[in-house]
Amino acid sequence: MKLTVIGCGYLGATHAACMAELGHDVLGMDSDTDKVHVLNSGKAPFFERDLDGLLAKHTASGRLKFTASYAEAAHFADLHFIGVGTPQTPGEDTYDLTHLYSAVRQLAPRLTSPAVVAVKSTVPVGTAPRVAEILHEFAPAGDRVEVAWNPEFLRESFAIEDTLRPDRLVLGFQAENTWAEAMLRQCFEKIIEAGAPTIVTDWATAELAKGAANSFLATKISFINAMAEICEKSYADVHQLAEILGHDPRIGRSGMRPGLGFGGGCLPKDIRGFITQASKLGAEAATGILREADAVNTRRREAVVNLAREHLDGDLTGKRITIWGAAFKPNTDDIRDSPALAVARKLHESGATVTVTDPKALDNARKTHPELDYIEDPIAAVQDADLLLHVTEWAEFGHIDPHRLAHRTAQTLVIDCRGTLNPDTWRQAGWTYRVLGRP
């Protein structure tokens, strides 16, 4: 098939490369000409594991190209995926749909023949009818332009795997057995034939799917971190508690990792957007558990600062603190709502001198937090430190021998905010080792 992907940020660029991998001819479209130039060179303007290789493979073969022209995109194909960003509105807990509606309005006048517009962006329920209204009003093809909803469920650092081998495929349509459904089934034929569960549903259910999924995942993470708060008061071990709970097949161990909590561009935004939209629909009472999940997540960041203060004689002023990690999770350079940088900022505001290191995210961190110090080498970063915080669980950090660090620091004190370092190894090397949720 020939298809376009409009909006080539994290979601769109990944989707475009993976659709080319499935054998389609793909034209990615983005209004940022610098981004288009980078993508056409076979590279991504952000870090996602294995994506550069996929982009290089298919831009070289000619199967994948990128443009900044809506006219070229409209002429290229009659199946158009929209994957523009829908970030949290500044100062509010709602989705900012500016980029989505702008993309639809610019594409619509150029659709002169029947087409399918499949939206992948995460939105509040009720957005699909408005998208259809704009398309039918401004597209010369009118109601021959069909709207589909195809939510994404990508995990950063696993985005290619999640696109090519998804754990479910959701297709939302206004009516049954439409041309749009036939088009998307053809597009995803290899994925469907490989056994991916395929759920065909209505617009509203498909719109709710991503927000509901992320709200549940956020709640699961916050549940075990709420248990960590209790463990810290009762001298119990939350990591062993999580293992005990995880053996119950109704609960499961996946995703229930105690520590500093969640961040990134999806879970925080989606749980807050889900709460706001439910309130607007008159279902505010149903969101109480989600509000507490969000509150627990925020408290974990405060808990780290308080634990640091406790071990540094009750005062952070003038203390030198090294933070291993800036990205919100390992194997990405994404710093959106990063717990690591939130903690770094709070420590800095409390008077500490904070040095941050990260394998991939330092350039992004410098732009948003110039008040912090940055060093690329995690070993050099601990020089003269009073405290080391392990905040993003990069594999590189776990492989560092703590014996190599002890002579560099002012104090051999480490707080493992993710619980992934080996406590015996660190203690045997002479370090005072603390972890959230453990005595």
Order of alpha helices (4+ residues) and beta strands (2+ residues): beta-alpha-beta-alpha-alpha-beta-alpha-beta-alpha-beta-alpha-beta-alpha-beta-alpha-alpha-beta-alpha-alpha-alpha-alpha-beta-alpha-beta-alpha-beta-beta-alpha-alpha-beta-alpha-beta
